[in-house]
Amino acid sequence: MGILWEVRGVLWEVIGVLWEVIGVLWEVVGILWEVVGILWEVRGVLWEVIGVLWEVPNILWEVVGVLWEVPPFLREDAVLSNEVHYPVFVNWQ
């Protein structure tokens, strides 16, 4: 019976060590889960930044379009060349 008690004691020790290893692994998985969560949040912020930067060319095109529609008599090149042509209002009466 003495050998069986010794084997039983060793098995309980092995089970205890395995239980501790499982606990440590569980903690590591929890830490990794937190890291993945933080990285997921960073990914979301980066997508927002990319989305804003993606809109910059569109905004610039809108500004260019508005500037393109400036009447010729207000354009800088016309003013600098002294070829300013003011709008003529015609009275049809």
N, CA, C and O atoms as a CHARMM CRD file, in Angstrom:
* protein
*
  372
    1    1 MET  N      0.81000  -1.19700   0.00000 PROA 1      0.00000
    2    1 MET  CA     0.00000   0.00000   0.00000 PROA 1      0.00000
    3    1 MET  C      0.85300   1.26000   0.00000 PROA 1      0.00000
    4    1 MET  O      0.39500   2.31600  -0.43600 PROA 1      0.00000
    5    2 GLY  N      2.04600   1.16600   0.46700 PROA 2      0.00000
    6    2 GLY  CA     2.91700   2.33300   0.54500 PROA 2      0.00000
    7    2 GLY  C      3.26700   2.89400  -0.81800 PROA 2      0.00000
    8    2 GLY  O      3.34700   4.11000  -0.99200 PROA 2      0.00000
    9    3 ILE  N      3.47700   2.01300  -1.78600 PROA 3      0.00000
   10    3 ILE  CA     3.83500   2.48100  -3.13400 PROA 3      0.00000
   11    3 ILE  C      2.64000   3.17500  -3.78100 PROA 3      0.00000
   12    3 ILE  O      2.80200   4.18100  -4.47200 PROA 3      0.00000
   13    4 LEU  N      1.44100   2.63900  -3.55900 PROA 4      0.00000
   14    4 LEU  CA     0.24400   3.26300  -4.14000 PROA 4      0.00000
   15    4 LEU  C      0.02300   4.65600  -3.54800 PROA 4      0.00000
   16    4 LEU  O     -0.40000   5.57600  -4.24800 PROA 4      0.00000
   17    5 TRP  N      0.31300   4.80300  -2.25200 PROA 5      0.00000
   18    5 TRP  CA     0.16500   6.12200  -1.63000 PROA 5      0.00000
   19    5 TRP  C      1.18500   7.09800  -2.21700 PROA 5      0.00000
   20    5 TRP  O      0.88000   8.27200  -2.43100 PROA 5      0.00000
   21    6 GLU  N      2.36600   6.61500  -2.46800 PROA 6      0.00000
   22    6 GLU  CA     3.39500   7.46700  -3.06800 PROA 6      0.00000
   23    6 GLU  C      3.00100   7.86900  -4.49100 PROA 6      0.00000
   24    6 GLU  O      3.15800   9.02600  -4.88100 PROA 6      0.00000
   25    7 VAL  N      2.48600   6.89700  -5.26800 PROA 7      0.00000
   26    7 VAL  CA     2.04000   7.19600  -6.64000 PROA 7      0.00000
   27    7 VAL  C      0.89900   8.19400  -6.59300 PROA 7      0.00000
   28    7 VAL  O      0.86700   9.14000  -7.38000 PROA 7      0.00000
   29    8 ARG  N     -0.03400   7.99400  -5.68100 PROA 8      0.00000
   30    8 ARG  CA    -1.16600   8.91400  -5.52400 PROA 8      0.00000
   31    8 ARG  C     -0.65900  10.31500  -5.17300 PROA 8      0.00000
   32    8 ARG  O     -1.14500  11.30100  -5.72700 PROA 8      0.00000
   33    9 GLY  N      0.28000  10.41300  -4.28800 PROA 9      0.00000
   34    9 GLY  CA     0.84500  11.71200  -3.90500 PROA 9      0.00000
   35    9 GLY  C      1.53500  12.39900  -5.07000 PROA 9      0.00000
   36    9 GLY  O      1.39100  13.60700  -5.26100 PROA 9      0.00000
   37   10 VAL  N      2.28100  11.63200  -5.84400 PROA 10     0.00000
   38   10 VAL  CA     2.95900  12.19900  -7.02200 PROA 10     0.00000
   39   10 VAL  C      1.93000  12.66700  -8.04200 PROA 10     0.00000
   40   10 VAL  O      2.08200  13.73400  -8.63700 PROA 10     0.00000
   41   11 LEU  N      0.87800  11.86800  -8.24400 PROA 11     0.00000
   42   11 LEU  CA    -0.16900  12.27600  -9.19700 PROA 11     0.00000
   43   11 LEU  C     -0.83900  13.57700  -8.75100 PROA 11     0.00000
   44   11 LEU  O     -1.12800  14.44600  -9.57300 PROA 11     0.00000
   45   12 TRP  N     -1.08400  13.70600  -7.44000 PROA 12     0.00000
   46   12 TRP  CA    -1.68700  14.93500  -6.93200 PROA 12     0.00000
   47   12 TRP  C     -0.73800  16.12000  -7.13700 PROA 12     0.00000
   48   12 TRP  O     -1.18900  17.22500  -7.43800 PROA 12     0.00000
   49   13 GLU  N      0.53400  15.90600  -6.98300 PROA 13     0.00000
   50   13 GLU  CA     1.51500  16.96300  -7.22500 PROA 13     0.00000
   51   13 GLU  C      1.51600  17.36000  -8.70300 PROA 13     0.00000
   52   13 GLU  O      1.55700  18.54300  -9.03900 PROA 13     0.00000
   53   14 VAL  N      1.47100  16.34600  -9.58100 PROA 14     0.00000
   54   14 VAL  CA     1.43400  16.62400 -11.02600 PROA 14     0.00000
   55   14 VAL  C      0.17600  17.38900 -11.37900 PROA 14     0.00000
   56   14 VAL  O      0.22500  18.34300 -12.15600 PROA 14     0.00000
   57   15 ILE  N     -0.95600  16.97800 -10.81300 PROA 15     0.00000
   58   15 ILE  CA    -2.21700  17.68100 -11.07200 PROA 15     0.00000
   59   15 ILE  C     -2.13800  19.11500 -10.56300 PROA 15     0.00000
   60   15 ILE  O     -2.62300  20.03400 -11.22300 PROA 15     0.00000
   61   16 GLY  N     -1.53700  19.31200  -9.40500 PROA 16     0.00000
   62   16 GLY  CA    -1.38100  20.66700  -8.86700 PROA 16     0.00000
   63   16 GLY  C     -0.51800  21.54700  -9.76400 PROA 16     0.00000
   64   16 GLY  O     -0.84100  22.70900 -10.00800 PROA 16     0.00000
   65   17 VAL  N      0.58700  20.97700 -10.25200 PROA 17     0.00000
   66   17 VAL  CA     1.46200  21.73700 -11.15200 PROA 17     0.00000
   67   17 VAL  C      0.73200  22.06200 -12.44600 PROA 17     0.00000
   68   17 VAL  O      0.81800  23.18500 -12.94300 PROA 17     0.00000
   69   18 LEU  N      0.01000  21.08100 -12.99800 PROA 18     0.00000
   70   18 LEU  CA    -0.75600  21.33100 -14.22600 PROA 18     0.00000
   71   18 LEU  C     -1.81200  22.41000 -14.00700 PROA 18     0.00000
   72   18 LEU  O     -2.05300  23.24500 -14.87800 PROA 18     0.00000
   73   19 TRP  N     -2.43500  22.38100 -12.83500 PROA 19     0.00000
   74   19 TRP  CA    -3.43900  23.39400 -12.50800 PROA 19     0.00000
   75   19 TRP  C     -2.80500  24.78500 -12.47500 PROA 19     0.00000
   76   19 TRP  O     -3.40000  25.75000 -12.95400 PROA 19     0.00000
   77   20 GLU  N     -1.61200  24.88900 -11.91800 PROA 20     0.00000
   78   20 GLU  CA    -0.89700  26.16600 -11.88900 PROA 20     0.00000
   79   20 GLU  C     -0.51800  26.60500 -13.30600 PROA 20     0.00000
   80   20 GLU  O     -0.63000  27.78400 -13.64000 PROA 20     0.00000
   81   21 VAL  N     -0.07500  25.67100 -14.12900 PROA 21     0.00000
   82   21 VAL  CA     0.28100  25.99800 -15.51400 PROA 21     0.00000
   83   21 VAL  C     -0.94600  26.49900 -16.26100 PROA 21     0.00000
   84   21 VAL  O     -0.86300  27.46800 -17.01500 PROA 21     0.00000
   85   22 ILE  N     -2.08000  25.84600 -16.05400 PROA 22     0.00000
   86   22 ILE  CA    -3.32700  26.28600 -16.70100 PROA 22     0.00000
   87   22 ILE  C     -3.69700  27.68900 -16.22900 PROA 22     0.00000
   88   22 ILE  O     -4.14200  28.51500 -17.02600 PROA 22     0.00000
   89   23 GLY  N     -3.51900  27.96000 -14.95500 PROA 23     0.00000
   90   23 GLY  CA    -3.80900  29.30400 -14.43200 PROA 23     0.00000
   91   23 GLY  C     -2.92100  30.36000 -15.07000 PROA 23     0.00000
   92   23 GLY  O     -3.40100  31.43200 -15.44100 PROA 23     0.00000
   93   24 VAL  N     -1.62400  30.06800 -15.20300 PROA 24     0.00000
   94   24 VAL  CA    -0.70900  31.01500 -15.83100 PROA 24     0.00000
   95   24 VAL  C     -1.07600  31.21500 -17.29200 PROA 24     0.00000
   96   24 VAL  O     -1.08300  32.34400 -17.78200 PROA 24     0.00000
   97   25 LEU  N     -1.38200  30.12400 -17.99300 PROA 25     0.00000
   98   25 LEU  CA    -1.78800  30.25000 -19.39000 PROA 25     0.00000
   99   25 LEU  C     -3.06800  31.06200 -19.52400 PROA 25     0.00000
  100   25 LEU  O     -3.22100  31.83500 -20.47000 PROA 25     0.00000
  101   26 TRP  N     -3.97300  30.89300 -18.59200 PROA 26     0.00000
  102   26 TRP  CA    -5.22500  31.66200 -18.60400 PROA 26     0.00000
  103   26 TRP  C     -4.92800  33.15000 -18.44100 PROA 26     0.00000
  104   26 TRP  O     -5.54400  33.98300 -19.10600 PROA 26     0.00000
  105   27 GLU  N     -3.99300  33.48300 -17.56800 PROA 27     0.00000
  106   27 GLU  CA    -3.60200  34.87800 -17.39300 PROA 27     0.00000
  107   27 GLU  C     -2.95100  35.42300 -18.67100 PROA 27     0.00000
  108   27 GLU  O     -3.21800  36.55700 -19.06900 PROA 27     0.00000
  109   28 VAL  N     -2.10500  34.62300 -19.30600 PROA 28     0.00000
  110   28 VAL  CA    -1.45600  35.04900 -20.55600 PROA 28     0.00000
  111   28 VAL  C     -2.50900  35.28700 -21.63100 PROA 28     0.00000
  112   28 VAL  O     -2.43400  36.27200 -22.36600 PROA 28     0.00000
  113   29 VAL  N     -3.48000  34.40000 -21.72700 PROA 29     0.00000
  114   29 VAL  CA    -4.55600  34.57900 -22.71000 PROA 29     0.00000
  115   29 VAL  C     -5.33500  35.85500 -22.40100 PROA 29     0.00000
  116   29 VAL  O     -5.70500  36.58600 -23.32000 PROA 29     0.00000
  117   30 GLY  N     -5.58600  36.13100 -21.13600 PROA 30     0.00000
  118   30 GLY  CA    -6.28300  37.36700 -20.77100 PROA 30     0.00000
  119   30 GLY  C     -5.50000  38.60600 -21.17000 PROA 30     0.00000
  120   30 GLY  O     -6.07000  39.57200 -21.67800 PROA 30     0.00000
  121   31 ILE  N     -4.19200  38.57600 -20.93700 PROA 31     0.00000
  122   31 ILE  CA    -3.35600  39.71800 -21.32300 PROA 31     0.00000
  123   31 ILE  C     -3.34900  39.87900 -22.84300 PROA 31     0.00000
  124   31 ILE  O     -3.46700  40.99300 -23.35300 PROA 31     0.00000
  125   32 LEU  N     -3.20900  38.76700 -23.56200 PROA 32     0.00000
  126   32 LEU  CA    -3.23500  38.83900 -25.02400 PROA 32     0.00000
  127   32 LEU  C     -4.57400  39.35900 -25.53200 PROA 32     0.00000
  128   32 LEU  O     -4.63000  40.09500 -26.51700 PROA 32     0.00000
  129   33 TRP  N     -5.64400  38.97300 -24.85500 PROA 33     0.00000
  130   33 TRP  CA    -6.97500  39.45200 -25.24900 PROA 33     0.00000
  131   33 TRP  C     -7.06200  40.96500 -25.07300 PROA 33     0.00000
  132   33 TRP  O     -7.65100  41.65200 -25.90800 PROA 33     0.00000
  133   34 GLU  N     -6.48100  41.48900 -23.99300 PROA 34     0.00000
  134   34 GLU  CA    -6.46100  42.93100 -23.78400 PROA 34     0.00000
  135   34 GLU  C     -5.63100  43.62400 -24.85200 PROA 34     0.00000
  136   34 GLU  O     -6.02100  44.67900 -25.35300 PROA 34     0.00000
  137   35 VAL  N     -4.48800  43.03900 -25.20500 PROA 35     0.00000
  138   35 VAL  CA    -3.63800  43.61900 -26.25200 PROA 35     0.00000
  139   35 VAL  C     -4.37800  43.64400 -27.58600 PROA 35     0.00000
  140   35 VAL  O     -4.31900  44.63300 -28.31700 PROA 35     0.00000
  141   36 VAL  N     -5.07000  42.56200 -27.89700 PROA 36     0.00000
  142   36 VAL  CA    -5.85100  42.51900 -29.14000 PROA 36     0.00000
  143   36 VAL  C     -6.94600  43.58700 -29.11100 PROA 36     0.00000
  144   36 VAL  O     -7.20800  44.22600 -30.12900 PROA 36     0.00000
  145   37 GLY  N     -7.57800  43.78400 -27.97200 PROA 37     0.00000
  146   37 GLY  CA    -8.59900  44.83100 -27.85500 PROA 37     0.00000
  147   37 GLY  C     -8.02500  46.21200 -28.09000 PROA 37     0.00000
  148   37 GLY  O     -8.63300  47.03600 -28.77300 PROA 37     0.00000
  149   38 ILE  N     -6.85200  46.46700 -27.52300 PROA 38     0.00000
  150   38 ILE  CA    -6.21300  47.76800 -27.72200 PROA 38     0.00000
  151   38 ILE  C     -5.84100  47.94900 -29.18600 PROA 38     0.00000
  152   38 ILE  O     -6.06000  49.01600 -29.75900 PROA 38     0.00000
  153   39 LEU  N     -5.27900  46.91100 -29.79100 PROA 39     0.00000
  154   39 LEU  CA    -4.92400  47.00400 -31.21000 PROA 39     0.00000
  155   39 LEU  C     -6.16200  47.21300 -32.07600 PROA 39     0.00000
  156   39 LEU  O     -6.10800  47.92100 -33.08200 PROA 39     0.00000
  157   40 TRP  N     -7.26800  46.60500 -31.69000 PROA 40     0.00000
  158   40 TRP  CA    -8.51700  46.78500 -32.43900 PROA 40     0.00000
  159   40 TRP  C     -8.97700  48.23800 -32.35700 PROA 40     0.00000
  160   40 TRP  O     -9.45300  48.79800 -33.34400 PROA 40     0.00000
  161   41 GLU  N     -8.83500  48.84700 -31.17800 PROA 41     0.00000
  162   41 GLU  CA    -9.19400  50.25700 -31.03400 PROA 41     0.00000
  163   41 GLU  C     -8.26900  51.14000 -31.86500 PROA 41     0.00000
  164   41 GLU  O     -8.72100  52.09400 -32.49800 PROA 41     0.00000
  165   42 VAL  N     -6.97200  50.82400 -31.86400 PROA 42     0.00000
  166   42 VAL  CA    -6.01400  51.58500 -32.66700 PROA 42     0.00000
  167   42 VAL  C     -6.36400  51.46400 -34.13900 PROA 42     0.00000
  168   42 VAL  O     -6.28000  52.44000 -34.88400 PROA 42     0.00000
  169   43 ARG  N     -6.76000  50.25300 -34.56800 PROA 43     0.00000
  170   43 ARG  CA    -7.17200  50.05500 -35.95600 PROA 43     0.00000
  171   43 ARG  C     -8.35800  50.94600 -36.30000 PROA 43     0.00000
  172   43 ARG  O     -8.40100  51.54700 -37.37400 PROA 43     0.00000
  173   44 GLY  N     -9.32100  51.03000 -35.38200 PROA 44     0.00000
  174   44 GLY  CA   -10.47800  51.88600 -35.62800 PROA 44     0.00000
  175   44 GLY  C    -10.09500  53.34900 -35.76200 PROA 44     0.00000
  176   44 GLY  O    -10.60600  54.05200 -36.63300 PROA 44     0.00000
  177   45 VAL  N     -9.19000  53.81100 -34.89200 PROA 45     0.00000
  178   45 VAL  CA    -8.74600  55.19900 -34.97100 PROA 45     0.00000
  179   45 VAL  C     -7.99700  55.43800 -36.27800 PROA 45     0.00000
  180   45 VAL  O     -8.19000  56.46600 -36.92700 PROA 45     0.00000
  181   46 LEU  N     -7.14500  54.49200 -36.66500 PROA 46     0.00000
  182   46 LEU  CA    -6.41300  54.64900 -37.92500 PROA 46     0.00000
  183   46 LEU  C     -7.36200  54.70100 -39.11400 PROA 46     0.00000
  184   46 LEU  O     -7.14600  55.47000 -40.05100 PROA 46     0.00000
  185   47 TRP  N     -8.41800  53.88100 -39.08000 PROA 47     0.00000
  186   47 TRP  CA    -9.39900  53.92300 -40.17300 PROA 47     0.00000
  187   47 TRP  C    -10.08600  55.27600 -40.22600 PROA 47     0.00000
  188   47 TRP  O    -10.37600  55.78100 -41.31100 PROA 47     0.00000
  189   48 GLU  N    -10.35400  55.87600 -39.05200 PROA 48     0.00000
  190   48 GLU  CA   -10.96500  57.20800 -39.03100 PROA 48     0.00000
  191   48 GLU  C    -10.01400  58.24100 -39.61900 PROA 48     0.00000
  192   48 GLU  O    -10.43100  59.10500 -40.39000 PROA 48     0.00000
  193   49 VAL  N     -8.73200  58.15200 -39.25400 PROA 49     0.00000
  194   49 VAL  CA    -7.74000  59.08800 -39.79100 PROA 49     0.00000
  195   49 VAL  C     -7.61900  58.92000 -41.30200 PROA 49     0.00000
  196   49 VAL  O     -7.56900  59.90600 -42.03700 PROA 49     0.00000
  197   50 ILE  N     -7.57300  57.67100 -41.76600 PROA 50     0.00000
  198   50 ILE  CA    -7.49200  57.41800 -43.20400 PROA 50     0.00000
  199   50 ILE  C     -8.73600  57.95700 -43.90900 PROA 50     0.00000
  200   50 ILE  O     -8.64600  58.50800 -45.00600 PROA 50     0.00000
  201   51 GLY  N     -9.89500  57.79400 -43.27200 PROA 51     0.00000
  202   51 GLY  CA   -11.12100  58.32600 -43.86500 PROA 51     0.00000
  203   51 GLY  C    -11.08500  59.83500 -44.00600 PROA 51     0.00000
  204   51 GLY  O    -11.51800  60.38100 -45.02100 PROA 51     0.00000
  205   52 VAL  N    -10.56400  60.51600 -42.98000 PROA 52     0.00000
  206   52 VAL  CA   -10.45200  61.97900 -43.05600 PROA 52     0.00000
  207   52 VAL  C     -9.44600  62.37200 -44.13200 PROA 52     0.00000
  208   52 VAL  O     -9.70200  63.27100 -44.93300 PROA 52     0.00000
  209   53 LEU  N     -8.30400  61.69400 -44.14400 PROA 53     0.00000
  210   53 LEU  CA    -7.30200  62.01200 -45.16000 PROA 53     0.00000
  211   53 LEU  C     -7.80400  61.69700 -46.56700 PROA 53     0.00000
  212   53 LEU  O     -7.40700  62.34900 -47.53200 PROA 53     0.00000
  213   54 TRP  N     -8.66100  60.71500 -46.67900 PROA 54     0.00000
  214   54 TRP  CA    -9.23200  60.34600 -47.97600 PROA 54     0.00000
  215   54 TRP  C    -10.13300  61.46600 -48.50000 PROA 54     0.00000
  216   54 TRP  O    -10.26500  61.64400 -49.71100 PROA 54     0.00000
  217   55 GLU  N    -10.74500  62.21000 -47.60000 PROA 55     0.00000
  218   55 GLU  CA   -11.64900  63.28000 -48.00400 PROA 55     0.00000
  219   55 GLU  C    -10.90500  64.56200 -48.38100 PROA 55     0.00000
  220   55 GLU  O    -11.47300  65.43400 -49.03900 PROA 55     0.00000
  221   56 VAL  N     -9.63500  64.68600 -47.96900 PROA 56     0.00000
  222   56 VAL  CA    -8.89000  65.91600 -48.25400 PROA 56     0.00000
  223   56 VAL  C     -8.82000  66.20300 -49.75100 PROA 56     0.00000
  224   56 VAL  O     -9.10000  67.33300 -50.15200 PROA 56     0.00000
  225   57 PRO  N     -8.46100  65.23500 -50.60100 PROA 57     0.00000
  226   57 PRO  CA    -8.45000  65.55400 -52.04200 PROA 57     0.00000
  227   57 PRO  C     -9.82100  65.98500 -52.55800 PROA 57     0.00000
  228   57 PRO  O     -9.91100  66.86600 -53.41300 PROA 57     0.00000
  229   58 ASN  N    -10.88200  65.37400 -52.04800 PROA 58     0.00000
  230   58 ASN  CA   -12.22400  65.77200 -52.48200 PROA 58     0.00000
  231   58 ASN  C    -12.51500  67.21800 -52.08700 PROA 58     0.00000
  232   58 ASN  O    -13.10000  67.97700 -52.85900 PROA 58     0.00000
  233   59 ILE  N    -12.10100  67.58600 -50.88200 PROA 59     0.00000
  234   59 ILE  CA   -12.30800  68.96400 -50.43200 PROA 59     0.00000
  235   59 ILE  C    -11.48700  69.91600 -51.29400 PROA 59     0.00000
  236   59 ILE  O    -11.96400  70.98100 -51.68400 PROA 59     0.00000
  237   60 LEU  N    -10.24500  69.52300 -51.58900 PROA 60     0.00000
  238   60 LEU  CA    -9.40600  70.37400 -52.43500 PROA 60     0.00000
  239   60 LEU  C    -10.01000  70.52700 -53.83600 PROA 60     0.00000
  240   60 LEU  O     -9.96000  71.61100 -54.41800 PROA 60     0.00000
  241   61 TRP  N    -10.57600  69.45300 -54.37300 PROA 61     0.00000
  242   61 TRP  CA   -11.22600  69.55100 -55.67900 PROA 61     0.00000
  243   61 TRP  C    -12.42200  70.48800 -55.62100 PROA 61     0.00000
  244   61 TRP  O    -12.68200  71.22100 -56.57500 PROA 61     0.00000
  245   62 GLU  N    -13.15000  70.47200 -54.51300 PROA 62     0.00000
  246   62 GLU  CA   -14.28600  71.39800 -54.37000 PROA 62     0.00000
  247   62 GLU  C    -13.79500  72.84100 -54.34100 PROA 62     0.00000
  248   62 GLU  O    -14.39900  73.72000 -54.95400 PROA 62     0.00000
  249   63 VAL  N    -12.69600  73.08000 -53.62400 PROA 63     0.00000
  250   63 VAL  CA   -12.14000  74.43200 -53.56200 PROA 63     0.00000
  251   63 VAL  C    -11.68000  74.87000 -54.94800 PROA 63     0.00000
  252   63 VAL  O    -11.94700  75.99800 -55.36100 PROA 63     0.00000
  253   64 VAL  N    -10.98800  73.98600 -55.66900 PROA 64     0.00000
  254   64 VAL  CA   -10.54500  74.30600 -57.02900 PROA 64     0.00000
  255   64 VAL  C    -11.75100  74.58500 -57.92500 PROA 64     0.00000
  256   64 VAL  O    -11.72100  75.50000 -58.74900 PROA 64     0.00000
  257   65 GLY  N    -12.80200  73.79800 -57.76000 PROA 65     0.00000
  258   65 GLY  CA   -14.00400  74.03100 -58.56100 PROA 65     0.00000
  259   65 GLY  C    -14.63700  75.37400 -58.27600 PROA 65     0.00000
  260   65 GLY  O    -15.09200  76.05600 -59.19500 PROA 65     0.00000
  261   66 VAL  N    -14.67300  75.76200 -57.01300 PROA 66     0.00000
  262   66 VAL  CA   -15.24000  77.06500 -56.65800 PROA 66     0.00000
  263   66 VAL  C    -14.35300  78.18400 -57.20600 PROA 66     0.00000
  264   66 VAL  O    -14.84600  79.17100 -57.75200 PROA 66     0.00000
  265   67 LEU  N    -13.03800  78.01600 -57.05200 PROA 67     0.00000
  266   67 LEU  CA   -12.13700  79.04800 -57.56600 PROA 67     0.00000
  267   67 LEU  C    -12.18800  79.13300 -59.08700 PROA 67     0.00000
  268   67 LEU  O    -12.00300  80.20600 -59.66100 PROA 67     0.00000
  269   68 TRP  N    -12.43800  78.01100 -59.72800 PROA 68     0.00000
  270   68 TRP  CA   -12.52800  77.99800 -61.18400 PROA 68     0.00000
  271   68 TRP  C    -13.71700  78.80700 -61.66200 PROA 68     0.00000
  272   68 TRP  O    -13.69900  79.34800 -62.76800 PROA 68     0.00000
  273   69 GLU  N    -14.74400  78.89400 -60.84100 PROA 69     0.00000
  274   69 GLU  CA   -15.96400  79.61000 -61.22200 PROA 69     0.00000
  275   69 GLU  C    -15.89600  81.10500 -60.92500 PROA 69     0.00000
  276   69 GLU  O    -16.87500  81.81800 -61.14800 PROA 69     0.00000
  277   70 VAL  N    -14.77000  81.59100 -60.43100 PROA 70     0.00000
  278   70 VAL  CA   -14.63300  83.02500 -60.15800 PROA 70     0.00000
  279   70 VAL  C    -14.71800  83.77600 -61.48200 PROA 70     0.00000
  280   70 VAL  O    -14.08000  83.38400 -62.45900 PROA 70     0.00000
  281   71 PRO  N    -15.49600  84.84300 -61.52300 PROA 71     0.00000
  282   71 PRO  CA   -15.61900  85.60900 -62.77800 PROA 71     0.00000
  283   71 PRO  C    -14.24900  86.09800 -63.25300 PROA 71     0.00000
  284   71 PRO  O    -13.37300  86.39900 -62.44300 PROA 71     0.00000
  285   72 PRO  N    -14.07900  86.17300 -64.56800 PROA 72     0.00000
  286   72 PRO  CA   -12.76200  86.55200 -65.12000 PROA 72     0.00000
  287   72 PRO  C    -12.26700  87.90500 -64.62800 PROA 72     0.00000
  288   72 PRO  O    -11.06200  88.09900 -64.46700 PROA 72     0.00000
  289   73 PHE  N    -13.18200  88.84600 -64.38700 PROA 73     0.00000
  290   73 PHE  CA   -12.73200  90.17700 -63.96900 PROA 73     0.00000
  291   73 PHE  C    -12.22600  90.19300 -62.52900 PROA 73     0.00000
  292   73 PHE  O    -11.64300  91.18400 -62.08800 PROA 73     0.00000
  293   74 LEU  N    -12.44400  89.11100 -61.80000 PROA 74     0.00000
  294   74 LEU  CA   -11.93300  89.05000 -60.43600 PROA 74     0.00000
  295   74 LEU  C    -10.69100  88.18400 -60.31200 PROA 74     0.00000
  296   74 LEU  O    -10.09800  88.09400 -59.23700 PROA 74     0.00000
  297   75 ARG  N    -10.30100  87.55300 -61.39300 PROA 75     0.00000
  298   75 ARG  CA    -9.12900  86.67200 -61.32700 PROA 75     0.00000
  299   75 ARG  C     -7.86200  87.50800 -61.19300 PROA 75     0.00000
  300   75 ARG  O     -7.77500  88.62800 -61.69500 PROA 75     0.00000
  301   76 GLU  N     -6.90500  86.94100 -60.51400 PROA 76     0.00000
  302   76 GLU  CA    -5.67600  87.66300 -60.22400 PROA 76     0.00000
  303   76 GLU  C     -4.87700  87.98500 -61.49100 PROA 76     0.00000
  304   76 GLU  O     -4.28700  89.05900 -61.60400 PROA 76     0.00000
  305   77 ASP  N     -4.86400  87.04100 -62.44400 PROA 77     0.00000
  306   77 ASP  CA    -4.07800  87.28900 -63.65400 PROA 77     0.00000
  307   77 ASP  C     -4.66600  88.45600 -64.46700 PROA 77     0.00000
  308   77 ASP  O     -3.91900  89.21500 -65.08300 PROA 77     0.00000
  309   78 ALA  N     -5.98800  88.59800 -64.46900 PROA 78     0.00000
  310   78 ALA  CA    -6.61700  89.70900 -65.18700 PROA 78     0.00000
  311   78 ALA  C     -6.30800  91.02700 -64.48300 PROA 78     0.00000
  312   78 ALA  O     -6.07100  92.03700 -65.14600 PROA 78     0.00000
  313   79 VAL  N     -6.30500  91.03000 -63.17500 PROA 79     0.00000
  314   79 VAL  CA    -6.03000  92.25700 -62.43400 PROA 79     0.00000
  315   79 VAL  C     -4.57700  92.66900 -62.63200 PROA 79     0.00000
  316   79 VAL  O     -4.29200  93.85400 -62.80900 PROA 79     0.00000
  317   80 LEU  N     -3.65900  91.71600 -62.60400 PROA 80     0.00000
  318   80 LEU  CA    -2.24100  92.04000 -62.75500 PROA 80     0.00000
  319   80 LEU  C     -1.89700  92.50100 -64.16800 PROA 80     0.00000
  320   80 LEU  O     -0.95600  93.27200 -64.35400 PROA 80     0.00000
  321   81 SER  N     -2.64300  92.04200 -65.15600 PROA 81     0.00000
  322   81 SER  CA    -2.33600  92.43200 -66.54200 PROA 81     0.00000
  323   81 SER  C     -3.10300  93.67900 -66.96700 PROA 81     0.00000
  324   81 SER  O     -3.04900  94.05700 -68.13700 PROA 81     0.00000
  325   82 ASN  N     -3.81100  94.32300 -66.05400 PROA 82     0.00000
  326   82 ASN  CA    -4.58000  95.53500 -66.33800 PROA 82     0.00000
  327   82 ASN  C     -5.63500  95.30500 -67.41100 PROA 82     0.00000
  328   82 ASN  O     -6.01200  96.24000 -68.11700 PROA 82     0.00000
  329   83 GLU  N     -6.10200  94.10400 -67.54000 PROA 83     0.00000
  330   83 GLU  CA    -7.16300  93.80200 -68.50200 PROA 83     0.00000
  331   83 GLU  C     -8.46300  93.52700 -67.75700 PROA 83     0.00000
  332   83 GLU  O     -9.20000  92.59400 -68.07500 PROA 83     0.00000
  333   84 VAL  N     -8.71700  94.34700 -66.77900 PROA 84     0.00000
  334   84 VAL  CA    -9.91600  94.14400 -65.98100 PROA 84     0.00000
  335   84 VAL  C    -11.12100  94.59500 -66.79500 PROA 84     0.00000
  336   84 VAL  O    -11.19600  95.74600 -67.22600 PROA 84     0.00000
  337   85 HSD  N    -12.04000  93.70000 -66.99500 PROA 85     0.00000
  338   85 HSD  CA   -13.27400  94.00400 -67.71700 PROA 85     0.00000
  339   85 HSD  C    -14.41800  93.88800 -66.73700 PROA 85     0.00000
  340   85 HSD  O    -14.78300  92.79600 -66.30300 PROA 85     0.00000
  341   86 TYR  N    -14.95800  94.99700 -66.40800 PROA 86     0.00000
  342   86 TYR  CA   -16.05200  94.98900 -65.46100 PROA 86     0.00000
  343   86 TYR  C    -17.31800  94.53200 -66.16500 PROA 86     0.00000
  344   86 TYR  O    -17.46300  94.72500 -67.37200 PROA 86     0.00000
  345   87 PRO  N    -18.21200  93.94300 -65.43700 PROA 87     0.00000
  346   87 PRO  CA   -19.45300  93.47700 -66.08400 PROA 87     0.00000
  347   87 PRO  C    -20.25500  94.66100 -66.61800 PROA 87     0.00000
  348   87 PRO  O    -20.33400  95.72500 -66.00300 PROA 87     0.00000
  349   88 VAL  N    -20.83100  94.43500 -67.76200 PROA 88     0.00000
  350   88 VAL  CA   -21.62000  95.47700 -68.39800 PROA 88     0.00000
  351   88 VAL  C    -23.09200  95.15100 -68.17700 PROA 88     0.00000
  352   88 VAL  O    -23.57100  94.06700 -68.51000 PROA 88     0.00000
  353   89 PHE  N    -23.78100  96.11100 -67.61400 PROA 89     0.00000
  354   89 PHE  CA   -25.21100  95.92000 -67.39400 PROA 89     0.00000
  355   89 PHE  C    -25.95100  96.63400 -68.51400 PROA 89     0.00000
  356   89 PHE  O    -25.81900  97.84600 -68.68100 PROA 89     0.00000
  357   90 VAL  N    -26.71200  95.89500 -69.26100 PROA 90     0.00000
  358   90 VAL  CA   -27.41300  96.43600 -70.41600 PROA 90     0.00000
  359   90 VAL  C    -28.85000  96.71600 -70.01800 PROA 90     0.00000
  360   90 VAL  O    -29.53800  95.86100 -69.46100 PROA 90     0.00000
  361   91 ASN  N    -29.27800  97.89700 -70.30600 PROA 91     0.00000
  362   91 ASN  CA   -30.65700  98.27200 -70.05400 PROA 91     0.00000
  363   91 ASN  C    -31.42800  98.08600 -71.35800 PROA 91     0.00000
  364   91 ASN  O    -31.24200  98.84500 -72.31000 PROA 91     0.00000
  365   92 TRP  N    -32.27400  97.09600 -71.39500 PROA 92     0.00000
  366   92 TRP  CA   -32.97900  96.75800 -72.63600 PROA 92     0.00000
  367   92 TRP  C    -34.22900  97.59700 -72.85900 PROA 92     0.00000
  368   92 TRP  O    -34.99000  97.31400 -73.78500 PROA 92     0.00000
  369   93 GLN  N    -34.46000  98.58600 -72.07000 PROA 93     0.00000
  370   93 GLN  CA   -35.68100  99.39000 -72.24300 PROA 93     0.00000
  371   93 GLN  C    -35.49200 100.51900 -73.21200 PROA 93     0.00000
  372   93 GLN  O    -36.42600 101.28100 -73.46100 PROA 93     0.00000
